[in-house]
């Protein structure tokens, strides 16, 4: 039920994150095998990179191709559980959208389509902000591969999504313990500039100047 609720909220099955997020981004963060890598964004104005992150990381074509390839391989191997899960997720999201449109097109746009598209765009935008200008360290030998937004307001609304480094190091942790584990495991080893206490201040600064965590221009 939780997966179906997430599927409806994002207009796509929650399980599409298995190939794109888990198997690509987490295993190969920042490399050419990472479909979410920040280095794909090469516009001169950084606010444009932020705005269009969804269209390039992963991008419609590469994201769909990755998901279809993964679930097709699962089907060919006779592993049907994930295939059924993703199909049911698509069907549930489609049924809810069609029902909302049948009830009221205006309300469907306002209360279903816009929130769905905003949710998907927001997560790719945040991921870009969290990794842009950080170390490319897929083996996680250090901890300077992600930026952390530690303000309470940001994390209240995102269920501690701001604590991104510990999410990569220990992805199975419950969201409620991320601040504690960040303080214990990440912060003592991390460059202090990767601890951003105010997301709004970071955003205003990064919109106009694209720098790495050492204050140098990002070189692509």
PEUR-V909690 format. One record per residue. N is the residue number from 1. PSI is psi in degrees with one decimal (NA if undefined). OMEGA is omega in whole degrees, -180 to 180 (* if undefined). Layout:
n=<N,N>
psi=<PSI,PSI>
omega=<OMEGA,OMEGA>
//
This chain:
n=<1,2,3,4,5,6,7,8,9,10,11,12,13,14,15,16,17,18,19,20,21,22,23,24,25,26,27,28,29,30,31,32,33,34,35,36,37,38,39,40,41,42,43,44,45,46,47,48,49,50,51,52,53,54,55,56,57,58,59,60,61,62,63,64,65,66,67,68,69,70,71,72,73,74,75,76,77,78,79,80,81,82,83,84,85,86,87,88,89,90,91,92,93,94,95,96,97,98,99,100,101,102,103,104,105,106,107,108,109,110,111,112,113,114,115,116,117,118,119,120,121,122,123,124,125,126,127,128,129,130,131,132,133,134,135,136,137,138,139,140,141,142,143,144,145,146,147,148,149,150,151,152,153,154,155,156,157,158,159,160,161,162,163,164,165,166,167,168,169,170,171,172,173,174,175,176,177,178,179,180,181,182,183,184,185,186,187,188,189,190,191,192,193,194,195,196,197,198,199,200,201,202,203,204,205,206,207,208,209,210,211,212,213,214,215,216,217,218,219,220>
psi=<-38.3,-43.0,-38.4,-39.1,-42.2,-38.0,-42.5,-41.1,-31.4,3.4,22.7,155.6,138.7,-28.1,-7.7,-17.2,-15.1,-56.0,-39.5,-47.2,-54.5,-51.0,-23.2,-60.8,-47.8,-38.1,-27.5,35.7,122.6,-14.3,178.1,-13.4,-3.9,109.9,-13.0,7.0,136.7,-24.5,-10.9,-21.2,113.2,20.7,148.5,-40.0,122.1,-28.1,-27.6,-39.5,-43.7,-45.0,-36.4,13.6,-39.1,-34.9,-14.8,-24.2,88.9,-14.8,148.7,-48.0,-48.3,-35.9,-45.7,-44.1,-41.2,-45.4,-45.6,-41.2,-41.8,-48.8,-26.7,-40.7,-38.2,-42.1,-42.4,-30.9,-1.0,17.4,93.4,-19.6,-50.1,-31.1,-45.9,-40.6,-45.2,-35.9,-44.1,-38.0,-44.0,-44.5,-43.0,-45.3,-39.9,-42.2,-44.5,-42.2,-45.5,-39.0,-40.7,-41.2,-37.5,-38.5,-47.3,117.1,-44.5,-46.5,-33.0,-42.7,-46.2,-42.3,-7.7,-60.6,-49.3,-47.0,-38.5,-50.5,-33.1,-41.1,-46.7,-42.4,-37.9,-42.6,-35.1,-35.1,-45.7,-41.5,-39.5,-47.7,-35.7,-21.9,-18.0,129.6,12.5,169.9,144.4,105.1,68.5,-25.2,-4.5,48.0,-22.1,-162.6,11.5,31.8,1.3,151.6,142.5,129.3,107.2,3.9,144.2,-34.7,-46.9,-45.6,-22.7,-43.3,-19.8,10.7,50.4,26.7,-19.7,-24.0,77.6,-32.8,-46.2,-28.1,-37.4,-41.7,-40.8,74.8,-15.4,-3.8,144.5,143.6,-27.6,-21.0,1.7,-42.6,-43.1,-45.1,-33.1,-46.8,-33.5,-42.1,-42.0,-53.1,-40.1,-22.8,-12.4,149.1,132.1,-25.0,-14.4,2.8,100.2,106.9,-19.0,110.2,-37.8,-41.0,-41.9,-45.7,-45.4,-38.4,-45.1,-22.1,-33.4,-26.3,120.1,103.7,156.8,-178.7,-7.9,2.3,12.3,150.4,139.0,124.7,124.1,NA>
omega=<179,179,179,178,178,179,179,-177,-176,178,178,-178,177,-176,176,177,179,178,-173,-176,-175,-172,180,-174,-177,-178,-173,-172,175,-180,-179,177,180,-178,179,-173,-177,-177,175,-178,-172,177,-177,179,-175,178,175,176,180,-176,-174,-178,-179,-176,-178,-178,11,-172,-174,-175,-178,179,179,-180,180,-178,179,179,-179,-176,173,177,178,180,-180,179,179,179,-168,-176,179,179,178,-180,-178,178,178,178,178,-179,-179,179,-179,-180,180,180,180,178,179,178,178,-179,180,-180,-178,180,177,179,-175,-170,179,-172,-180,176,179,-177,176,-179,-179,179,-177,-175,178,176,180,180,177,-180,-176,-177,-177,179,179,-179,170,-171,-175,179,177,177,175,180,-177,-179,-180,178,-176,176,-168,179,-175,-177,178,-175,174,-177,-176,180,175,176,-180,-180,-166,-179,-179,175,177,-178,-177,-174,-180,-179,175,-175,-175,-177,-177,179,-180,-179,175,-179,-176,-171,-170,-170,180,-176,-171,173,-174,-179,179,172,-178,-177,-178,-179,-178,179,177,-177,-179,180,-174,179,-172,-178,180,-178,173,-175,176,178,178,178,178,179,-177,*>
//
